[in-house]
Structures are given as structure tokens and as C-alpha cells.
Amino acid sequence: MAQAASTIDDQLNHLIRKVESQSQKDQADRLNSQVARASWRIKCWVRVFEDTKICVMQKNDLTVMRLNDTYSVSIGGKHQKNSMTQIRIDKGEVIEAREGLYRDAMPVIDQLKRGYNVFSRYKLQDKGSNVDRKVSLMGFTDAFNDMQLQYRKLESGSSAQNF
């Protein structure tokens, strides 16, 4: 009888350790998610005279912009005039755009949401040499959703930054 109680205690202790371990893992995952989201800067404002709402989300060389209901993605800066910029999300296909501006970018944004890294290549204005960059997409979806929420809260004449 004492052995049966000991076996039950061992099983119960094992179950408690397993639950505690899962709880610690869940807390670590939540913390990692918060840190990843924090690596993305978001700024939203209203241009009152143009009746335009704008949100910009940025990390390193990658910028996502929402202007009213139009989305664009921009890579890098100071591009060589009329040069092509290439991006590749993880091991996907190469996507090209002139001078780093991807217009009507929802298909690109959808890929960014599912990706882990975006690799980019573009030519600098002065040097003409290739610039190769890698940006982690950790937290991208959370940040994009946060940007959408901030955009919905914008109203003309609100306390948002008005220009």
C-alpha cells in the first residue's frame, strides 16, 4: 500500500514539474514576443489639410507605410538613380522594385508576416556598390497589427500629430 502511495506521489510530482516547466516556457515565449515587437518603431499621424492618415513602421532598412488604404514597403535609402532593389524573404523568390519602393505592397507584406528574415540588395547613390542587408522579421506581425490598431484610432483633428 505504501508503495502505491509513493508511486502516485512520484507521478504527481512529475506532473507538477511538467506544468511548472510549461508555464516558464510560456512566460519566456511571451517575453520574447514583447521584445521582438519592441524592435519595430511605429509612428502615426494625420495630415489635416490633405485629410490623410499615415502610419509608418520601421526596423533597420525596412519600412512599411500605410497612407490611407494604400500600403508600400521601402528598403534602404540613398539608392543609385533608377537602380533595381531585390528582396528575398527566407528562401522565397526574389522580388524587385525600382529604388527600393514596393508599391501596392500587400502581397509583399503577407510574405513578410510569414517570414523569419528579409534579405535585401541595392546600389548606393554615390558608390554604385551593392549593399546587402538582412533584417529579422521577429515581431513583424505583432507590430503590423499594432500599426493597424493605431491607424484605426487616428481621426482628423485628434490629439495625434497633425501636419
Backbone as numpy.savetxt, mean C-alpha at the origin, in Angstrom:
# Nx Ny Nz CAx CAy CAz Cx Cy Cz
-6.60 -44.45 38.35 -7.43 -43.26 38.35 -6.56 -42.01 38.35
-5.47 -42.02 39.16 -4.57 -40.87 39.24 -3.88 -40.64 37.90
-3.59 -41.74 37.17 -2.94 -41.60 35.87 -3.89 -40.97 34.86
-5.16 -41.30 34.91 -6.15 -40.72 34.00 -6.26 -39.22 34.25
-6.25 -38.80 35.53 -6.32 -37.37 35.86 -5.06 -36.66 35.37
-3.91 -37.33 35.52 -2.65 -36.75 35.07 -2.65 -36.57 33.56
-3.19 -37.54 32.82 -3.28 -37.45 31.36 -4.18 -36.30 30.95
-5.31 -36.15 31.64 -6.24 -35.05 31.34 -5.57 -33.71 31.63
-4.83 -33.61 32.75 -4.11 -32.38 33.09 -3.07 -32.05 32.01
-2.34 -33.08 31.54 -1.34 -32.86 30.49 -2.01 -32.36 29.21
-3.12 -32.96 28.84 -3.83 -32.54 27.63 -4.36 -31.11 27.79
-4.88 -30.81 28.96 -5.41 -29.47 29.24 -4.29 -28.44 29.19
-3.14 -28.75 29.82 -1.99 -27.84 29.78 -1.49 -27.62 28.36
-1.45 -28.70 27.58 -1.04 -28.60 26.17 -1.99 -27.68 25.40
-3.28 -27.85 25.62 -4.29 -27.03 24.95 -4.15 -25.55 25.35
-3.92 -25.29 26.63 -3.74 -23.91 27.12 -2.51 -23.28 26.47
-1.40 -24.01 26.39 -0.18 -23.48 25.75 -0.42 -23.20 24.27
-1.18 -24.06 23.62 -1.48 -23.88 22.20 -2.32 -22.62 21.99
-3.32 -22.39 22.82 -4.17 -21.20 22.73 -3.36 -19.95 23.01
-2.50 -19.98 24.04 -1.65 -18.83 24.36 -0.71 -18.52 23.21
-0.14 -19.55 22.61 0.77 -19.37 21.49 0.04 -18.73 20.30
-1.18 -19.19 20.01 -1.95 -18.63 18.90 -2.31 -17.17 19.19
-2.64 -16.88 20.44 -2.98 -15.52 20.84 -1.77 -14.59 20.64
-0.58 -15.05 21.01 0.63 -14.26 20.82 0.91 -14.05 19.33
0.69 -15.08 18.53 0.89 -14.97 17.08 -0.10 -13.96 16.49
-1.36 -14.02 16.92 -2.36 -13.07 16.43 -1.98 -11.64 16.80
-1.49 -11.43 18.01 -1.07 -10.10 18.43 0.11 -9.61 17.60
1.06 -10.49 17.33 2.22 -10.13 16.51 1.78 -9.79 15.09
0.84 -10.56 14.53 0.33 -10.29 13.18 -0.36 -8.93 13.13
-1.16 -8.61 14.15 -1.83 -7.31 14.20 -0.82 -6.18 14.28
0.21 -6.34 15.09 1.24 -5.33 15.23 2.01 -5.15 13.92
2.38 -6.25 13.28 3.06 -6.16 11.99 2.20 -5.45 10.95
0.91 -5.73 10.96 -0.01 -5.08 10.03 -0.07 -3.58 10.28
-0.10 -3.18 11.54 -0.14 -1.76 11.88 1.14 -1.06 11.45
2.28 -1.70 11.65 3.56 -1.13 11.26 3.64 -1.01 9.74
3.20 -2.04 9.02 3.22 -2.01 7.56 2.32 -0.90 7.04
1.14 -0.73 7.61 0.23 0.34 7.20 0.85 1.70 7.45
1.56 1.85 8.56 2.15 3.14 8.94 3.26 3.57 7.99
3.80 2.66 7.20 4.87 3.02 6.26 4.34 3.77 5.04
3.02 3.85 4.89 2.39 4.56 3.78 1.88 5.91 4.26
2.26 6.99 3.58 1.78 8.33 3.94 0.55 8.65 3.10
-0.48 9.17 3.75 -1.72 9.53 3.06 -2.03 10.99 3.37
-2.40 11.71 2.33 -2.81 13.11 2.50 -4.00 13.35 1.58
-5.06 13.96 2.15 -6.26 14.27 1.38 -6.62 15.73 1.56
-7.19 16.34 0.53 -7.62 17.73 0.62 -8.68 18.01 -0.44
-9.28 19.18 -0.30 -10.32 19.63 -1.23 -9.84 20.91 -1.90
-9.99 20.98 -3.20 -9.77 22.23 -3.93 -11.15 22.84 -4.16
-11.46 23.82 -3.36 -12.81 24.38 -3.35 -13.18 25.01 -4.69
-12.28 25.80 -5.27 -12.60 26.51 -6.51 -12.88 25.55 -7.67
-12.20 24.42 -7.69 -12.40 23.43 -8.76 -13.41 22.36 -8.38
-13.91 22.40 -7.13 -14.80 21.37 -6.61 -14.18 19.98 -6.83
-12.93 19.86 -6.39 -12.15 18.65 -6.60 -11.70 18.09 -5.27
-11.86 16.77 -5.10 -11.35 16.06 -3.93 -10.15 15.24 -4.38
-9.07 15.30 -3.57 -7.82 14.63 -3.93 -7.28 13.87 -2.72
-6.83 12.65 -2.95 -6.09 11.89 -1.95 -4.84 11.32 -2.61
-3.74 11.39 -1.87 -2.47 10.87 -2.35 -1.92 9.92 -1.30
-1.46 8.77 -1.75 -0.88 7.75 -0.87 0.52 7.47 -1.41
1.54 7.50 -0.53 2.91 7.42 -1.04 3.80 6.60 -0.13
4.71 5.88 -0.77 5.79 5.18 -0.08 6.96 5.12 -1.05
8.08 5.68 -0.65 9.28 5.72 -1.48 8.97 6.27 -2.87
9.24 5.52 -3.92 9.04 5.96 -5.30 7.62 5.75 -5.82
6.75 5.17 -5.02 5.41 4.78 -5.48 4.35 5.73 -4.91
3.56 6.32 -5.81 2.49 7.22 -5.40 1.19 6.77 -6.07
0.13 6.68 -5.28 -1.21 6.39 -5.79 -2.04 7.64 -5.53
-2.74 8.12 -6.57 -3.53 9.32 -6.42 -4.96 9.07 -6.86
-5.89 9.61 -6.06 -7.29 9.62 -6.44 -7.70 11.07 -6.62
-8.14 11.42 -7.80 -8.62 12.75 -8.13 -10.07 12.58 -8.55
-10.99 12.98 -7.67 -12.41 12.67 -7.82 -12.55 11.16 -7.98
-13.01 10.67 -9.11 -13.16 9.22 -9.27 -12.15 8.62 -10.24
-11.03 9.31 -10.44 -9.98 8.84 -11.34 -8.74 8.49 -10.52
-8.16 7.33 -10.83 -6.98 6.86 -10.12 -5.78 6.87 -11.05
-4.62 7.23 -10.49 -3.37 7.12 -11.24 -2.30 6.61 -10.29
-1.28 6.02 -10.89 -0.11 5.54 -10.14 1.09 6.19 -10.78
1.98 6.69 -9.94 3.20 7.34 -10.42 4.40 6.65 -9.79
5.43 6.45 -10.59 6.67 5.83 -10.13 7.82 6.79 -10.36
8.59 7.04 -9.33 9.80 7.84 -9.45 9.54 9.31 -9.69
10.58 10.00 -10.13 10.50 11.42 -10.41 11.69 11.85 -11.24
11.60 13.03 -11.80 12.67 13.59 -12.65 13.05 12.64 -13.77
12.03 12.18 -14.49 12.25 11.23 -15.58 12.85 11.92 -16.80
13.59 11.15 -17.57 14.07 11.63 -18.86 12.85 11.85 -19.76
12.82 12.95 -20.48 11.66 13.30 -21.29 11.29 12.17 -22.26
10.00 11.84 -22.26 9.41 10.81 -23.12 9.97 9.40 -22.90
10.67 9.17 -21.80 11.20 7.83 -21.53 10.09 6.93 -21.00
10.30 5.65 -21.15 9.34 4.67 -20.66 9.77 4.17 -19.28
8.78 3.98 -18.44 8.98 3.42 -17.11 8.37 2.03 -17.11
9.06 1.08 -16.51 8.52 -0.28 -16.39 8.34 -0.61 -14.92
7.24 -1.29 -14.64 7.04 -1.86 -13.31 6.68 -3.33 -13.47
7.02 -4.07 -12.45 6.64 -5.48 -12.38 6.26 -5.76 -10.95
5.10 -6.33 -10.76 4.63 -6.68 -9.43 4.92 -8.15 -9.21
5.78 -8.42 -8.24 6.28 -9.77 -7.97 6.87 -10.34 -9.26
6.36 -11.45 -9.73 6.90 -12.06 -10.95 5.93 -11.90 -12.12
5.05 -10.89 -12.02 4.05 -10.66 -13.06 4.65 -10.05 -14.32
3.75 -9.70 -15.22 4.17 -9.11 -16.49 4.65 -7.69 -16.26
5.55 -7.24 -17.14 6.05 -5.87 -17.09 4.96 -4.95 -17.65
4.72 -3.85 -16.93 3.73 -2.86 -17.33 4.48 -1.56 -17.60
4.25 -0.95 -18.78 4.99 0.25 -19.15 4.09 1.48 -19.19
4.71 2.62 -18.91 4.02 3.91 -19.04 5.06 4.98 -19.31
4.63 6.03 -19.97 5.54 7.12 -20.29 5.79 7.98 -19.04
7.07 8.22 -18.76 7.52 9.06 -17.65 6.90 8.69 -16.31
6.61 7.41 -16.11 6.20 6.91 -14.81 4.78 7.16 -14.40
3.92 7.64 -15.31 2.54 7.93 -14.94 1.60 6.90 -15.57
0.97 6.12 -14.72 0.01 5.11 -15.13 -1.39 5.69 -14.91
-2.06 6.05 -16.00 -3.40 6.64 -15.91 -4.45 5.53 -15.88
-5.66 5.86 -15.46 -6.73 4.85 -15.35 -6.16 3.59 -14.70
-5.65 3.75 -13.52 -4.76 2.76 -12.90 -5.44 1.70 -12.04
-6.75 1.59 -12.04 -7.37 0.56 -11.19 -6.86 -0.85 -11.47
-6.61 -1.24 -12.73 -6.04 -2.58 -12.94 -4.65 -2.73 -12.28
-3.84 -1.68 -12.31 -2.53 -1.72 -11.66 -2.71 -1.78 -10.14
-3.62 -0.97 -9.61 -3.88 -0.95 -8.16 -4.36 -2.32 -7.69
-5.23 -2.96 -8.47 -5.70 -4.30 -8.10 -4.53 -5.28 -8.00
-3.55 -5.17 -8.91 -2.37 -6.03 -8.84 -1.51 -5.68 -7.62
-1.39 -4.38 -7.34 -0.61 -3.96 -6.18 -1.20 -4.51 -4.89
-2.53 -4.55 -4.82 -3.20 -5.09 -3.62 -2.85 -6.55 -3.39
-2.64 -7.30 -4.45 -2.36 -8.73 -4.33 -0.87 -9.04 -4.24
-0.02 -8.03 -4.45 1.41 -8.26 -4.53 2.15 -8.11 -3.22
3.42 -8.47 -3.29 4.33 -8.35 -2.15 5.36 -7.25 -2.38
5.81 -7.11 -3.63 6.81 -6.10 -3.99 6.51 -5.57 -5.38
6.85 -4.30 -5.60 6.79 -3.74 -6.95 8.22 -3.33 -7.30
8.65 -3.76 -8.46 9.98 -3.44 -8.98 9.78 -2.40 -10.09
10.61 -1.38 -10.10 10.47 -0.35 -11.12 11.81 -0.04 -11.76
11.73 0.45 -12.98 12.91 0.89 -13.72 12.52 2.10 -14.54
13.31 3.17 -14.40 13.07 4.37 -15.20 14.40 5.10 -15.40
14.42 6.02 -16.35 15.63 6.79 -16.66 15.53 8.18 -16.04
16.62 8.59 -15.42 16.69 9.92 -14.82 16.91 10.98 -15.89
16.34 12.15 -15.66 16.39 13.27 -16.58 17.82 13.67 -16.93
18.66 13.89 -15.94 19.99 14.41 -16.19 20.98 13.36 -16.70
20.92 12.19 -16.12 21.94 11.18 -16.40 21.57 10.22 -17.51
20.29 9.98 -17.69 19.87 9.01 -18.69 20.14 7.57 -18.27
20.62 7.39 -17.05 20.90 6.04 -16.59 19.66 5.44 -15.94
19.57 4.13 -15.96 18.43 3.45 -15.36 18.48 3.52 -13.84
17.32 3.74 -13.25 17.15 3.66 -11.81 16.27 2.45 -11.55
16.77 1.50 -10.80 16.01 0.30 -10.45 15.64 0.39 -8.97
14.36 0.21 -8.68 13.89 0.31 -7.30 12.98 -0.87 -6.98
12.88 -1.12 -5.68 11.97 -2.15 -5.16 11.23 -1.51 -3.99
9.90 -1.61 -4.00 9.09 -1.09 -2.91 8.23 -2.24 -2.37
8.30 -2.44 -1.06 7.47 -3.46 -0.43 6.02 -3.01 -0.44
5.13 -3.94 -0.72 3.70 -3.65 -0.73 3.01 -4.08 0.56
3.80 -4.37 1.58 3.22 -4.70 2.88 2.39 -3.52 3.36
1.18 -3.75 3.75 0.30 -2.69 4.23 -0.39 -1.90 3.15
-0.13 -2.21 1.88 -0.72 -1.44 0.79 -2.24 -1.46 0.82
-2.82 -2.63 0.94 -4.29 -2.74 0.91 -4.92 -2.00 2.08
-4.35 -2.15 3.28 -4.88 -1.42 4.44 -4.78 0.08 4.22
-3.65 0.54 3.70 -3.46 1.97 3.45 -4.42 2.46 2.36
-4.60 1.67 1.31 -5.51 2.06 0.22 -6.94 2.17 0.76
-7.35 1.20 1.58 -8.68 1.26 2.19 -8.82 2.48 3.10
-7.76 2.78 3.83 -7.77 3.96 4.69 -7.88 5.24 3.85
-7.15 5.29 2.73 -7.24 6.44 1.84 -8.67 6.60 1.32
-9.30 5.50 0.95 -10.68 5.56 0.45 -11.62 6.11 1.53
-11.41 5.68 2.76 -12.23 6.15 3.87 -12.04 7.66 4.08
-10.79 8.10 4.06 -10.51 9.52 4.21 -11.12 10.33 3.06
-11.07 9.76 1.85 -11.65 10.44 0.69 -13.16 10.63 0.88
-13.84 9.59 1.34 -15.28 9.68 1.55 -15.65 10.73 2.59
-14.75 10.99 3.53 -15.02 11.97 4.58 -14.80 13.42 4.11
-14.15 13.59 2.96 -13.90 14.94 2.45 -15.19 15.57 1.96
-15.36 16.84 2.26 -16.47 17.60 1.74 -15.99 19.01 1.41
-16.55 19.62 0.43 -16.19 20.99 0.12 -16.46 21.87 1.33
-15.46 22.70 1.66 -15.61 23.60 2.79 -15.43 22.95 4.14
-15.01 21.68 4.19 -14.83 21.01 5.48 -13.54 21.49 6.12
-13.19 20.89 7.22 -11.97 21.28 7.91 -10.72 20.71 7.23
-10.92 20.01 6.12 -9.76 19.49 5.38 -8.99 20.67 4.80
-7.77 20.39 4.37 -6.94 21.42 3.78 -7.59 21.86 2.48
-7.85 23.12 2.32 -8.48 23.65 1.12 -7.49 24.52 0.34
-7.42 24.29 -0.94 -6.53 25.08 -1.81 -7.29 25.62 -2.99
